[in-house]
Amino acid sequence: MDNTKSPLNANKEKVHTIAIMNSKGGSGKTTITTNLANFYASHDLKTLLVDHDSQGSSVQWLKRRSIDSTLIEATEAYRQANNFTRSWMMRVPLGTQRVLIDTPAGIDAVQMEQIAKRADTIIIPVLPSPIDIEAVSDFIRRLCKVVWVKNKSTRIAVLANRVRYNTRVYETLEKYLSSLDIPFVTTLRDTQNYIHASENGTGIHDLTKNNAKRDVAQWQALLDWIETPETNNQTESEGHHRKPTIPATALHSSVIPI
């Protein structure tokens, strides 16, 4: 991404909290979280990674980073506070510009509301499988209700993750995500590049192989949507959410061809 043309230039002084959420496990929340954290840190934004997942995968990724890598601070939010209050544990260091929140699978209603209240932007990754599509339908309905009732300007978007093109199940997922009344911002393909990057505590934008250029290009739409809210949020009107529509047909698709 050419930093001279990046909307980051206009938004560097703002604290922007981005939560990656989906109650379904294995949807790629940690991959999205760590790649966003890596991208922002590499663009000289002071970045905080908040790991709510008890597996601690985002923090483990951070520990694999080279000592020469740009600093990313972390909060292990899944740990018990012990001698510290929860609010102290969750404090944002002075000067932080981007906060990335990795959320757990099976997130309960209380934690969902707490994180949604804190977030400026929520990204929901969805895998192309019948189980994932059905699970995310209920999750989006519950999440949007929380945001809508609170009348917040929190922005919500979905992305298709680990996709294999030209398959019937991806066509079904694409059709479903496109039918939602929230932005469907990008599709990320299924590739070993994300595994290679994770093994080294880096991100997709750090890979120099030619075949990674396609993946970097797929991230551009997501980054543009996050950083230019005034032009890219189809669900906002004068700073407030409409109540989203979840197609009823999607909730009853028990059989999706592969």
C-alpha positions as CSV (number, residue, x, y, z in Angstrom):
1,M,0.0,0.0,0.0
2,D,1.4,3.4,-1.0
3,N,1.5,5.3,2.3
4,T,1.5,8.7,0.5
5,K,-2.0,7.8,-0.9
6,S,-3.2,6.0,2.2
7,P,-6.2,7.3,4.3
8,L,-4.0,6.4,7.3
9,N,-2.4,9.8,6.8
10,A,-5.6,11.5,7.8
11,N,-6.5,9.1,10.6
12,K,-3.2,8.6,12.4
13,E,-4.1,10.8,15.4
14,K,-7.4,8.9,16.1
15,V,-7.7,5.8,18.3
16,H,-9.5,3.3,16.2
17,T,-10.7,0.1,17.9
18,I,-11.3,-2.9,15.5
19,A,-12.9,-6.1,16.8
20,I,-12.7,-9.4,14.8
21,M,-15.8,-11.4,15.8
22,N,-17.6,-14.6,15.0
23,S,-19.1,-17.0,17.5
24,K,-18.0,-19.9,15.2
25,G,-14.6,-21.3,15.9
26,G,-12.1,-21.7,13.1
27,S,-13.3,-18.8,11.0
28,G,-9.9,-17.1,10.9
29,K,-10.4,-14.4,13.5
30,T,-6.8,-14.6,14.7
31,T,-5.4,-14.5,11.1
32,I,-7.4,-11.3,10.4
33,T,-6.4,-9.8,13.7
34,T,-2.7,-10.4,13.4
35,N,-2.5,-9.4,9.8
36,L,-4.2,-6.1,10.6
37,A,-2.0,-5.5,13.6
38,N,1.1,-6.2,11.5
39,F,-0.1,-3.9,8.8
40,Y,-0.7,-1.0,11.1
41,A,2.5,-1.4,13.0
42,S,4.5,-1.5,9.8
43,H,2.9,1.8,8.9
44,D,4.2,3.4,12.1
45,L,0.9,3.4,14.0
46,K,1.2,2.6,17.6
47,T,-0.8,-0.7,17.8
48,L,-2.3,-2.7,20.7
49,L,-3.4,-6.3,20.3
50,V,-6.1,-7.4,22.8
51,D,-6.4,-11.2,22.9
52,H,-9.7,-12.5,24.4
53,D,-9.3,-16.0,23.1
54,S,-8.2,-18.5,25.9
55,Q,-6.0,-20.2,23.4
56,G,-3.9,-17.1,23.3
57,S,-3.1,-17.6,19.6
58,S,-2.6,-13.8,18.8
59,V,-0.2,-13.5,21.7
60,Q,1.7,-16.6,20.6
61,W,2.0,-15.0,17.1
62,L,3.4,-11.9,18.7
63,K,6.1,-13.9,20.6
64,R,7.3,-15.3,17.2
65,R,8.0,-11.9,15.8
66,S,11.6,-10.9,15.2
67,I,13.3,-8.5,17.6
68,D,13.7,-6.3,14.5
69,S,10.0,-6.1,13.8
70,T,7.9,-3.1,14.6
71,L,6.7,-3.1,18.2
72,I,3.1,-4.3,18.9
73,E,1.9,-4.1,22.5
74,A,-0.4,-6.8,23.8
75,T,-3.0,-7.4,26.5
76,E,-3.8,-11.0,27.4
77,A,-7.5,-10.2,28.2
78,Y,-8.3,-13.9,28.6
79,R,-6.2,-14.2,31.7
80,Q,-7.7,-13.7,35.2
81,A,-7.0,-10.3,36.6
82,N,-5.7,-11.6,39.9
83,N,-4.4,-8.5,41.8
84,F,-5.5,-6.1,39.1
85,T,-8.9,-4.8,38.2
86,R,-10.4,-5.7,34.8
87,S,-10.4,-2.0,33.8
88,W,-6.7,-1.7,34.6
89,M,-6.0,-4.8,32.6
90,M,-7.9,-3.4,29.6
91,R,-6.4,0.1,29.6
92,V,-5.1,1.5,26.3
93,P,-1.6,2.8,26.5
94,L,-1.1,6.5,25.9
95,G,-0.6,7.3,22.2
96,T,-2.2,4.1,20.9
97,Q,-3.7,4.6,17.4
98,R,-5.0,1.2,16.5
99,V,-6.5,-1.4,18.8
100,L,-7.1,-4.9,17.4
101,I,-9.4,-7.2,19.4
102,D,-9.2,-11.0,18.8
103,T,-12.4,-12.5,20.2
104,P,-13.1,-16.1,21.3
105,A,-15.3,-18.7,19.7
106,G,-18.6,-19.2,21.5
107,I,-18.6,-15.6,22.7
108,D,-21.5,-15.1,25.2
109,A,-24.0,-12.2,25.1
110,V,-22.3,-10.3,27.9
111,Q,-18.9,-10.3,26.4
112,M,-20.3,-9.6,23.0
113,E,-22.0,-6.5,24.3
114,Q,-18.9,-5.3,26.2
115,I,-16.7,-5.6,23.1
116,A,-19.3,-4.2,20.7
117,K,-19.6,-1.1,23.0
118,R,-15.8,-0.6,22.9
119,A,-15.3,-1.2,19.1
120,D,-15.5,1.4,16.4
121,T,-15.4,-1.3,13.7
122,I,-16.4,-4.9,13.8
123,I,-15.2,-7.4,11.1
124,I,-16.9,-10.8,10.7
125,P,-14.9,-13.4,8.8
126,V,-17.0,-16.3,7.4
127,L,-15.8,-19.6,5.9
128,P,-17.5,-21.2,2.9
129,S,-19.2,-24.1,4.5
130,P,-22.9,-24.9,5.4
131,I,-22.2,-25.0,9.1
132,D,-20.4,-21.7,9.1
133,I,-23.1,-19.9,7.1
134,E,-25.8,-21.1,9.4
135,A,-23.8,-20.2,12.5
136,V,-23.0,-16.7,11.4
137,S,-26.6,-15.9,10.5
138,D,-27.7,-16.1,14.1
139,F,-24.5,-14.4,15.3
140,I,-25.0,-11.4,13.0
141,R,-28.6,-11.1,14.1
142,R,-27.6,-11.0,17.7
143,L,-24.6,-8.7,17.2
144,C,-26.6,-6.2,15.1
145,K,-29.3,-6.1,17.7
146,V,-26.8,-5.1,20.3
147,V,-25.3,-2.4,18.2
148,W,-28.7,-1.1,16.9
149,V,-30.2,-1.0,20.4
150,K,-27.3,0.9,21.7
151,N,-27.7,3.4,18.8
152,K,-23.9,3.4,18.3
153,S,-22.1,4.3,15.1
154,T,-20.1,1.1,15.3
155,R,-19.5,-0.1,11.8
156,I,-20.0,-3.8,10.9
157,A,-18.7,-5.6,7.8
158,V,-18.3,-9.2,6.6
159,L,-15.6,-10.9,4.6
160,A,-15.4,-14.3,3.0
161,N,-12.3,-16.2,4.3
162,R,-10.2,-19.2,3.1
163,V,-12.1,-19.3,-0.2
164,R,-11.5,-21.7,-3.1
165,Y,-12.9,-20.0,-6.1
166,N,-15.1,-21.8,-8.7
167,T,-16.8,-24.0,-6.1
168,R,-20.5,-24.2,-5.5
169,V,-20.2,-23.7,-1.8
170,Y,-18.3,-20.4,-2.4
171,E,-21.0,-19.3,-4.8
172,T,-23.6,-19.9,-2.0
173,L,-21.5,-18.0,0.5
174,E,-21.0,-15.1,-1.9
175,K,-24.7,-14.9,-2.6
176,Y,-25.5,-15.0,1.1
177,L,-23.0,-12.3,2.2
178,S,-24.1,-10.1,-0.7
179,S,-27.7,-10.3,0.4
180,L,-27.0,-8.9,3.9
181,D,-27.7,-5.3,4.8
182,I,-24.1,-4.8,5.9
183,P,-21.1,-4.4,3.7
184,F,-19.4,-7.5,2.2
185,V,-16.0,-5.9,1.8
186,T,-13.6,-8.6,0.4
187,T,-12.8,-12.2,-0.3
188,L,-9.6,-13.8,1.0
189,R,-8.5,-16.9,-0.8
190,D,-7.3,-20.2,0.8
191,T,-3.5,-20.2,0.6
192,Q,-0.5,-21.4,2.6
193,N,0.9,-17.8,2.5
194,Y,-1.0,-17.0,5.7
195,I,0.5,-20.0,7.5
196,H,4.0,-19.1,6.4
197,A,3.5,-15.5,7.6
198,S,2.1,-16.7,10.9
199,E,5.0,-19.1,11.6
200,N,7.4,-16.1,11.5
201,G,5.2,-13.7,13.4
202,T,4.7,-11.5,10.4
203,G,1.8,-10.8,8.0
204,I,0.7,-11.2,4.4
205,H,2.0,-7.7,3.5
206,D,5.6,-8.8,4.5
207,L,5.8,-11.7,2.0
208,T,8.0,-11.0,-1.0
209,K,6.9,-13.9,-3.1
210,N,5.1,-13.1,-6.3
211,N,2.1,-15.3,-5.4
212,A,1.5,-13.1,-2.3
213,K,0.7,-10.1,-4.5
214,R,-2.7,-11.5,-5.1
215,D,-3.4,-11.8,-1.4
216,V,-2.1,-8.3,-0.6
217,A,-4.5,-7.0,-3.3
218,Q,-7.4,-8.7,-1.7
219,W,-6.7,-6.9,1.6
220,Q,-6.9,-3.5,-0.1
221,A,-10.7,-3.3,-0.1
222,L,-10.9,-4.2,3.6
223,L,-8.2,-1.6,4.6
224,D,-9.9,1.1,2.5
225,W,-13.3,0.4,4.0
226,I,-11.9,0.5,7.6
227,E,-10.0,3.7,7.0
228,T,-12.5,5.7,5.0
229,P,-15.8,5.4,6.9
230,E,-17.4,8.5,5.3
231,T,-17.5,6.8,1.9
232,N,-17.6,3.1,2.5
233,N,-20.2,2.3,5.1
234,Q,-23.5,1.3,3.4
235,T,-25.2,0.8,6.7
236,E,-24.8,4.2,8.2
237,S,-27.0,7.2,7.7
238,E,-25.9,10.4,9.4
239,G,-23.8,8.5,11.8
240,H,-26.4,5.9,12.9
241,H,-27.2,2.3,12.0
242,R,-30.3,1.1,10.3
243,K,-31.6,-2.1,11.7
244,P,-30.0,-4.8,9.5
245,T,-31.9,-7.3,7.5
246,I,-30.9,-10.9,7.6
247,P,-32.5,-12.9,4.8
248,A,-34.8,-15.6,6.2
249,T,-33.9,-17.9,3.4
250,A,-30.3,-18.0,4.6
251,L,-31.3,-19.1,8.1
252,H,-32.9,-22.3,6.7
253,S,-30.3,-23.4,4.2
254,S,-29.6,-26.7,5.9
255,V,-28.1,-28.3,2.7
256,I,-25.5,-26.4,0.6
257,P,-23.9,-28.2,-2.3
258,I,-20.2,-28.5,-2.4
